Amino acid sequence: MREASRYFPFIGLMVLLVGVIGRAIYPSVYLLAALPVTAVMWGMYAVFHTAELKSLLSSRTARYGAGSTFSVVLVIGILVFVAILTDGHNQRFDVTAGGRNSLARQTVNILKNLDKDVAVTGFFQGVAGEQYQAEELFKQYAQVSKRFRYELIDPDLKPSFARAAGITQYGSVLVACGDEQEIVTRLDEEKLTNALLRVTRPGRKKIYFLTGHGERNLLDTEKDGYRQAAELLKRQNYIVESLLLLRTGEVPEDAAVLVVAGPMKDPEPLELEAMTGYLARGGKVLFLIDPEPLDRLATWFEQYGVVLKNDMVVDKMSRLYGGQDLSPIVADYEPHPITRELVGLATFFPMARSVGVVDGMPAGVEARVLMRTSRNSWAETDLDALIGGNAALEPEDLAGPVPLAVVGSLKMVKNDGATTRLAESSKKQTGRFEVVGDSDFASNANLELQANSDLFLNSIAWLAEEGDLVSIRPKDEHMQPLTLSLIQGRIIFWFPVVMMPLAVLVIGFLVVWRRRKMG
Amino acid sequence: MFDFWPIFKRETKVYYTSPIAYTISFIFLTIAGYFYFSNVVYYSQLSMNAAGNPYLTGLNTIDLILVPWFGPLELVILLMLPLLTMRLFSEEKKSGAFELLFSYPVQDLAVLLGKYLAGLFVFVLMVIPTGLYFLILQGDGLFEPGVLFSGYLGLLLSGAAFIAFGIFISSLTENQIVAALITFGGLFMFWIVGWSARLADPPVNHVLGYLSLLNHSSDFYRGVINTSDLAYYLCFIFLFLFLTLRSLDSKRWRG
């Protein structure tokens, strides 16, 4: 025991360190047990080596030891000071060619001009790679502007906090400035900067939902209602209201977007006129049209190059995803700001109709298909057969891939008849619309499933935010594909993996062997 | 102070006339070469898939070849450098040449520097040849020189830090195996202290994160040179070299 106790001081020190650091990390009472254990260790050492300790303490050794310890403590103190200093005030140098680790010029400008405090909270799960990247991004923002504060919270460790903030997905980021707030998912620099812009600008944009034709109800919490959609918009800093166009006759001036969600009856001619006027003066409309017979609306759409047929999309692929034949899934998106981040994600549309474009676009309009269903789907026109359960692809049906949504914008027509897109730098707005052949995808039952909410929000955002937001080109644009030739493939194996190490081994062997021979 | 040169020469000679340096270099180069090969092949497969998919972004050599090469290699050297440093003082203590060493009219600091720089020299000589890997494919302009520079800087600083820690532990014991084990254990603790930072609340989590060796190298591998990271490494190296001096000094008055 006496021999073993020689090591006790060291062991005691280790236990103490583990206890202290552990206690700092994890507030468990049991870690405090380190203290008595350390005391016991040191005590036992003292007991077994009393004589040595006594002579040690009074000896020259003790004096030198004390002096040495003091200098160590001093040096550690200085280093801690240096560490704190350099940690707080540091300079980063981005040595990449494309500046991919730096913020875009627009972001830096916006940050420099921030005149209000912004609090950003990232809700990431565990020690994910996402959290690390988000933190890197936040750090860069914080370095530019002191008004940018950030915090990272694990929603699993603080669920009530996350819920109160309205977070529904891991990887969400809450951007808040005063009362204004917004939630960003799938964080990247562009979205964060735009969220910054939106929460710090005065005033909120208004989204009107058309009523009077049996459209989705914003207050309805049943599975077909749109309460969640309304809440989602409000969390994104929009004001949401209903609009009885029949009564008002005109779309209000302050409407950023008009949403027509699932009408069961045709709109009246005066309403259609009001919408035409609204679009002409730069308004934005989102049409979510279910497979109801709406002939007046379909005719009205023709002037915008949109084709609305009386059909219903059948998609046998949906069964693979756990859906049904009448809930087409879209996994194939045309390149467009609305769908850019949806690549690889699925959206599904229970009971949808086809929405296509005409072959010859009318003057003044530019419209194109945004999404299509799979090749194995088709748009069934024989609705009786559908109800009977024996629909099949007939020649009059539209074969897949079936277009499910169209986006379009109005062009300015010059006096000489030539059409031109309104210049980007002009402050005047161009009318925009999006027509989707279903409104169920955004109902309470379906909104939070798959990427439906992203599609909904991105559509509103694209419509509402024309010209206001910045577009930051993704830094990864400079792609460097590599195709290895056969020779290259061979070289990169044989040379690094075999030849170089072997060369070292051979040299070593020669040197050592020759020494042995001579010695 | 420049008396370190004879010590340096002697230590380096010992390393290179015995199997140590060659064995470690051989193993390191094999692993490094294999990582490089495997990353590049994977990258070229991704490139082929990307050709048909216009939506695939993020195909760049930094994220997909360099970072996953430097990162794991740091762990590899964390495991291997203790084997290099374990003999630096322990060997002499064991053989009894230790006292002899300090009876020479040479300062402690010179001895320390000579041994430290010898270890560093072996390490650097082991790592530099890997630069050839990148030259092979540089015809396509694949690898950004700036990022290669910062990546190697990070790896070399990490190694310099590991060696400083290793030499300190070596000065504490005469048993080489124990020295290697404690060095490895200590370095590993510094490495993972960053993980536990997630569990703690501020300001503790910031302190723990700062202490972590891993947190300070990752920026270098991505192409960011951060003065705070540089300062960390310099402080780390200085601290453990200083502690080694204290430890050597204490032999004098330990009696």
Interface residues (C-beta under 8 A of the other chain):
Chain A: I21 A24 I25 Y26 S59 R60 T61 Y64 G65 S68 S71 V72 V75 I76 L79 V82 A83 T86 D87 N90 Q91 R92 F93 D94 V95 T96 A97 R100 N101 G126 V127 D154 P335 V343 G344 P474 D476 E477 H478 M479 Q480 P481 L482 T483 L484 Q488 G489 I491 I492 F493 F495 P496 V497 V498 M500 P501 V504 L505 I507 G508 F509 V511 V512 R515
Chain B: Y16 T17 S18 P19 A21 Y22 T23 S25 F26 I27 L29 T30 A32 G33 Y34 Y36 F37 V40 V41 Y43 S44 S47 M48 A50 A51 P54 Y55 T57 G58 L59 N60 T61 I62 P129 T130 L132 Y133 I136 L137 D140 L142 E144 G146 V147 F149 S150 V193 W195 S196 A197 R198 L199 A200 V204 L208 Y210 D219 R222 G223 V224 I225 N226 T227 S228 A231 Y232 C235 F238 L239 F242 L243 R246 D249 S250 R252 W253 R254 G255
